[in-house]
């Protein structure tokens, strides 16, 4: 069968390594904001490529992975936190998944790539804050130019963008979850 051919092709990769990769990938994909249906679909494809029988169930606060046939299934239950979508991390995860699916990476190589990705995601808060303010600044300045602004408008856009970027960092610390950030940012910009 096709399943047996895939398993034979990956006989060098141990089942433990393959399962460890699937668990790490699922946890990282969830933390990056992957929708449940996409996470389950990707894990199924990766598992099939690695010769594993896997069942995945994803909710905002839990990941359940079942390894093996139904009558002898080993279940791993992971407590996870709901996450916002992080497009850069999702792109990096897609790159890792493509490498595994193409057969160019074995599970141990993919786990090392996931470790590097997770390490990069835990940059110090100061580095993340500076990067976020810089992105808001550049975006606002660029949009001012796009809409025909001169140097004065570009500079004003940059200052307003930096203020909104700083506000986006401070806002989660002072809010009760009310969705008014956009309103407050508009008032600051005005």
VENZI-V368187 format. One record per residue. PHI is phi in degrees with one decimal (NA if undefined). NEAR is the number of other ideal C-beta (glycine too) atoms within 10 Angstrom. Layout:
<<PHI NEAR> <PHI NEAR>>
This chain:
<<NA 6> <-63.4 7> <-61.6 11> <-67.1 9> <-63.4 10> <-65.1 16> <-62.3 17> <-66.4 9> <-62.8 13> <-110.3 19> <-61.7 8> <-70.4 7> <-89.1 20> <-69.7 13> <-63.6 15> <-63.7 9> <-62.3 18> <-64.4 25> <-65.9 20> <-61.1 16> <-64.5 27> <-60.2 25> <-64.1 18> <-64.2 19> <-64.0 25> <-61.2 26> <-64.1 17> <-68.2 21> <-63.6 26> <-63.6 23> <-64.8 19> <-87.1 22> <90.1 15> <-65.4 25> <-60.4 12> <-55.7 14> <-64.4 9> <-71.4 12> <-61.0 21> <-63.7 20> <-65.2 13> <-67.4 19> <-62.0 24> <-62.7 15> <-65.2 13> <-64.1 22> <-62.6 23> <-61.3 16> <-64.0 17> <-92.7 25> <78.3 18> <-107.5 23> <-95.2 15> <-134.6 22> <-118.1 16> <-123.5 18> <-134.2 14> <-122.0 22> <-129.2 11> <-59.7 10> <-121.2 11> <-151.5 12> <-121.6 22> <-122.6 14> <-121.7 24> <-108.2 16> <-110.0 19> <102.8 15> <-66.8 8> <-53.8 8> <-78.6 5> <-132.6 8> <-73.4 13> <-103.2 9> <-107.4 11> <-114.4 15> <-111.8 10> <-116.7 14> <-85.1 7> <-129.6 15> <-104.7 8> <-57.4 10> <-133.7 14> <-77.7 7> <-78.0 10> <-117.5 15> <-60.9 9> <-63.6 11> <-66.9 20> <-63.5 16> <-63.6 10> <-62.5 19> <-65.4 22> <-61.9 13> <-61.7 11> <-62.7 23> <-61.7 19> <-61.6 11> <-64.1 15> <-69.6 23> <-62.9 15> <-78.2 9> <87.3 12> <-79.8 9> <-123.0 19> <-87.4 18> <-55.9 24> <-66.3 13> <-66.6 16> <-67.1 24> <-64.2 20> <-63.1 12> <-65.1 20> <-64.3 20> <-60.8 12> <-63.4 12> <-63.2 19> <-68.3 15> <-65.6 9> <-64.8 11> <-71.8 15> <-100.2 8> <-57.8 12> <-60.5 8> <-56.4 9> <-64.2 8> <-66.9 9> <-64.0 13> <-64.5 16> <-62.2 14> <-63.9 12> <-65.5 14> <-62.8 19> <-63.5 13> <-64.1 13> <-60.8 22> <-60.0 20> <-65.6 15> <-62.5 15> <-66.0 21> <-64.2 21> <-65.4 14> <-65.7 14> <-61.1 21> <-70.1 13> <-58.4 9> <-87.0 9> <91.6 7> <-72.9 15> <-91.9 9> <-60.4 9> <-63.1 9> <-67.8 15> <-62.9 16> <-63.5 13> <-64.4 15> <-61.4 23> <-64.0 18> <-64.8 13> <-62.8 19> <-60.7 23> <-63.4 17> <-63.8 17> <-67.9 22> <-61.1 23> <-64.6 16> <-63.0 18> <-65.7 17> <-78.6 15> <-75.9 11> <-57.1 14> <-60.5 9> <-79.7 6> <-113.5 7> <-101.8 12> <-100.7 5> <99.1 6> <-66.2 8> <-81.3 7> <-121.0 12> <-56.9 14> <-60.9 9> <-63.2 10> <-65.5 15> <-63.6 18> <-63.6 10> <-65.1 10> <-64.0 12> <-63.7 14> <-66.7 6>>
